[in-house]
Amino acid sequence: MARDPVCGMDVERTGPHLERDGAIYWFCSAGCRDEFAEGSRTKPLHRHRLPAEPRTARSNGATDGMRGT
């Protein structure tokens, strides 16, 4: 495993990558690789948003975070 230097995600060493100054950097996507290639980045710039957890129905018909009527 490696850590994408742009977004901080853990990634397999099989996807997009870039060699710079003798080091190989691995990325979660070509977009993160391209963003890194535009300049020297040493800390995460952004985080990918993960899908929200699905809301679960309650016995009164309300969902988490909502009041039943």
Backbone as a printed PyTorch tensor [residue, N CA C, xyz], in Angstrom:
tensor([[[  0.8390,  -1.1840,   0.0000],
         [  0.0000,   0.0000,   0.0000],
         [  0.8840,   1.2490,   0.0000]],

        [[  0.2990,   2.3000,  -0.5300],
         [  0.9540,   3.6070,  -0.5450],
         [ -0.1010,   4.6500,  -0.1960]],

        [[  0.3300,   5.8620,   0.0840],
         [ -0.6020,   6.9410,   0.4020],
         [ -0.5300,   7.9930,  -0.6970]],

        [[ -1.6970,   8.3140,  -1.2560],
         [ -1.7970,   9.3610,  -2.2730],
         [ -1.3630,  10.6760,  -1.6260]],

        [[ -0.3150,  11.3470,  -2.1650],
         [  0.1690,  12.5790,  -1.5340],
         [ -0.7660,  13.7650,  -1.7260]],

        [[ -1.7550,  13.6540,  -2.5880],
         [ -2.6850,  14.7620,  -2.8220],
         [ -3.8850,  14.6880,  -1.8830]],

        [[ -4.5560,  13.5290,  -1.8520],
         [ -5.7890,  13.4250,  -1.0630],
         [ -5.6170,  12.6190,   0.2220]],

        [[ -4.4960,  11.9010,   0.3630],
         [ -4.2390,  11.1620,   1.5860],
         [ -4.8380,   9.7640,   1.6380]],

        [[ -5.4880,   9.3260,   0.5470],
         [ -6.0870,   7.9890,   0.5350],
         [ -5.0060,   6.9160,   0.4690]],

        [[ -5.2720,   5.7630,   1.0890],
         [ -4.4030,   4.6030,   0.9380],
         [ -4.7350,   3.9640,  -0.4010]],

        [[ -3.7040,   3.6780,  -1.2020],
         [ -3.9110,   3.1380,  -2.5510],
         [ -2.9880,   1.9500,  -2.8030]],

        [[ -3.4220,   1.0750,  -3.6900],
         [ -2.5850,  -0.0360,  -4.1420],
         [ -1.5010,   0.5120,  -5.0730]],

        [[ -0.3900,  -0.1720,  -5.1460],
         [  0.7060,   0.2560,  -6.0180],
         [  0.5410,  -0.3460,  -7.4120]],

        [[ -0.6590,  -0.2110,  -7.9520],
         [ -0.9430,  -0.7480,  -9.2880],
         [ -1.5900,   0.2920, -10.1950]],

        [[ -1.9670,   1.4440,  -9.6460],
         [ -2.7010,   2.4480, -10.4110],
         [ -1.8080,   3.5650, -10.9140]],

        [[ -2.4060,   4.7290, -11.0920],
         [ -1.6390,   5.8730, -11.5910],
         [ -0.4650,   6.1930, -10.6700]],

        [[  0.6650,   6.5170, -11.2780],
         [  1.8450,   6.8570, -10.4910],
         [  2.6970,   7.8610, -11.2560]],

        [[  3.6650,   8.4180, -10.5590],
         [  4.5430,   9.4240, -11.1360],
         [  5.8940,   9.3180, -10.4480]],

        [[  6.9530,   9.3860, -11.2210],
         [  8.2950,   9.3800, -10.6460],
         [  8.8230,  10.8010, -10.6340]],

        [[  9.3320,  11.2110,  -9.4600],
         [  9.8790,  12.5590,  -9.3270],
         [ 11.0670,  12.4960,  -8.3870]],

        [[ 12.1850,  13.0370,  -8.8280],
         [ 13.4030,  13.0940,  -8.0070],
         [ 13.7810,  11.7370,  -7.4400]],

        [[ 13.6270,  10.6820,  -8.2280],
         [ 14.0130,   9.3410,  -7.8210],
         [ 13.0040,   8.6150,  -6.9550]],

        [[ 11.8810,   9.2460,  -6.6330],
         [ 10.8400,   8.6100,  -5.8190],
         [  9.6150,   8.3410,  -6.6930]],

        [[  8.9090,   7.2540,  -6.3940],
         [  7.6810,   6.9370,  -7.1110],
         [  6.5040,   7.2570,  -6.2040]],

        [[  5.5810,   8.0650,  -6.7000],
         [  4.3750,   8.4500,  -5.9710],
         [  3.1890,   7.7450,  -6.6150]],

        [[  2.2990,   7.2070,  -5.7950],
         [  1.1180,   6.4750,  -6.2550],
         [ -0.1310,   7.2770,  -5.9320]],

        [[ -1.1500,   7.1820,  -6.8060],
         [ -2.3380,   8.0140,  -6.6880],
         [ -3.6070,   7.1900,  -6.8290]],

        [[ -4.7120,   7.7230,  -6.2750],
         [ -6.0010,   7.0480,  -6.3770],
         [ -6.6220,   7.2550,  -7.7520]],

        [[ -6.2190,   8.3030,  -8.4520],
         [ -6.8080,   8.6120,  -9.7580],
         [ -5.8270,   9.4350, -10.5820]],

        [[ -6.1130,   9.4980, -11.8830],
         [ -5.3000,  10.3290, -12.7700],
         [ -5.4430,  11.7990, -12.3860]],

        [[ -6.6150,  12.1840, -11.8530],
         [ -6.8240,  13.5670, -11.4400],
         [ -5.8790,  13.9820, -10.3240]],

        [[ -5.7210,  13.1130,  -9.3260],
         [ -4.7860,  13.4150,  -8.2370],
         [ -3.3520,  13.4280,  -8.7630]],

        [[ -3.0280,  12.5000,  -9.6510],
         [ -1.6810,  12.4750, -10.2350],
         [ -1.4100,  13.7770, -10.9890]],

        [[ -2.3760,  14.2310, -11.7980],
         [ -2.1960,  15.4550, -12.5700],
         [ -2.0620,  16.6760, -11.6680]],

        [[ -2.8480,  16.7040, -10.5830],
         [ -2.7660,  17.8150,  -9.6330],
         [ -1.3850,  17.8600,  -8.9890]],

        [[ -0.8520,  16.6900,  -8.6370],
         [  0.4750,  16.6080,  -8.0380],
         [  1.5420,  17.0540,  -9.0410]],

        [[  1.3810,  16.6480, -10.3010],
         [  2.3660,  16.9580, -11.3310],
         [  2.4530,  18.4570, -11.6100]],

        [[  1.3830,  19.1970, -11.3220],
         [  1.3700,  20.6400, -11.5720],
         [  2.2810,  21.4090, -10.6270]],

        [[  2.6110,  20.8330,  -9.4840],
         [  3.4840,  21.5210,  -8.5320],
         [  3.9750,  20.5650,  -7.4760]],

        [[  4.9460,  20.9930,  -6.7150],
         [  5.4980,  20.1510,  -5.6630],
         [  4.6040,  20.2280,  -4.4370]],

        [[  3.9400,  19.1360,  -4.0980],
         [  3.0240,  19.0880,  -2.9640],
         [  3.6020,  18.1480,  -1.9150]],

        [[  3.6330,  18.5890,  -0.6690],
         [  4.1740,  17.7390,   0.3890],
         [  3.1360,  17.4040,   1.4430]],

        [[  1.9310,  17.9810,   1.3570],
         [  0.8730,  17.6450,   2.3090],
         [ -0.4340,  17.4690,   1.5470]],

        [[ -1.3770,  16.7340,   2.1010],
         [ -2.6470,  16.5300,   1.4090],
         [ -3.3280,  17.8570,   1.0910]],

        [[ -3.8550,  17.9830,  -0.1350],
         [ -4.5250,  19.1960,  -0.5640],
         [ -6.0310,  19.1140,  -0.3840]],

        [[ -6.5900,  17.9440,  -0.5760],
         [ -8.0360,  17.7720,  -0.4440],
         [ -8.3240,  16.3410,  -0.0380]],

        [[ -9.5190,  16.1110,   0.3930],
         [ -9.9650,  14.7670,   0.7500],
         [-11.1350,  14.4120,  -0.1320]],

        [[-11.1660,  13.1930,  -0.5970],
         [-12.3190,  12.7320,  -1.3630],
         [-13.4690,  12.5130,  -0.4020]],

        [[-14.6600,  12.8520,  -0.8080],
         [-15.8370,  12.6430,   0.0310],
         [-16.3360,  11.2260,  -0.1660]],

        [[-16.5400,  10.5360,   0.9270],
         [-17.0750,   9.1820,   0.8750],
         [-18.5920,   9.2530,   0.8530]],

        [[-19.2540,   8.2760,   0.2500],
         [-20.7210,   8.2840,   0.2570],
         [-21.2470,   8.2720,   1.6830]],

        [[-22.3470,   8.9650,   1.8960],
         [-22.9550,   9.0080,   3.2240],
         [-23.5330,   7.6520,   3.5740]],

        [[-23.5430,   7.3540,   4.8710],
         [-24.1540,   6.1070,   5.3410],
         [-25.6580,   6.1710,   5.0750]],

        [[-26.2490,   5.0770,   4.6400],
         [-27.7010,   5.1000,   4.4180],
         [-28.4330,   5.2780,   5.7370]],

        [[-29.5400,   5.9930,   5.6780],
         [-30.3480,   6.1890,   6.8890],
         [-31.1910,   4.9490,   7.1140]],

        [[-31.3750,   4.6210,   8.3680],
         [-32.1560,   3.4290,   8.7000],
         [-33.5330,   3.8340,   9.1830]],

        [[-34.5320,   3.0620,   8.8230],
         [-35.9070,   3.3580,   9.2320],
         [-36.1060,   2.9670,  10.6910]],

        [[-36.8440,   3.7670,  11.3990],
         [-37.1880,   3.4680,  12.7850],
         [-38.6070,   2.9300,  12.8300]],

        [[-38.9860,   2.3720,  13.9570],
         [-40.3090,   1.7500,  14.0780],
         [-41.4480,   2.7540,  13.9050]],

        [[-41.1850,   4.0430,  14.1680],
         [-42.2440,   5.0380,  14.0050],
         [-42.2730,   5.6280,  12.5940]],

        [[-41.4600,   5.0800,  11.7040],
         [-41.4440,   5.5330,  10.3130],
         [-40.4410,   6.6400,  10.0410]],

        [[-39.8490,   7.1970,  11.0950],
         [-38.8590,   8.2630,  10.8980],
         [-37.5140,   7.6340,  10.5430]],

        [[-36.6470,   8.4300,   9.9670],
         [-35.2930,   7.9740,   9.6770],
         [-34.3460,   8.7000,  10.6160]],

        [[-33.1410,   8.1620,  10.7610],
         [-32.1370,   8.7870,  11.6280],
         [-31.9890,  10.2550,  11.2640]],

        [[-31.9240,  11.1110,  12.2510],
         [-31.7490,  12.5230,  12.0200],
         [-33.0390,  13.2600,  11.7200]],

        [[-34.1580,  12.5760,  11.6950],
         [-35.4440,  13.2060,  11.4010],
         [-36.4430,  12.8350,  12.4860]],

        [[-37.3340,  13.7330,  12.7810],
         [-38.3640,  13.4600,  13.7760],
         [-39.5670,  12.8040,  13.1230]],

        [[-40.1790,  11.8680,  13.8370],
         [-41.4160,  11.2550,  13.3580],
         [-42.5980,  12.1750,  13.6000]],

        [[-43.6190,  12.0580,  12.7970],
         [-44.7820,  12.9270,  12.9800],
         [-45.9740,  12.1480,  13.4620]]])
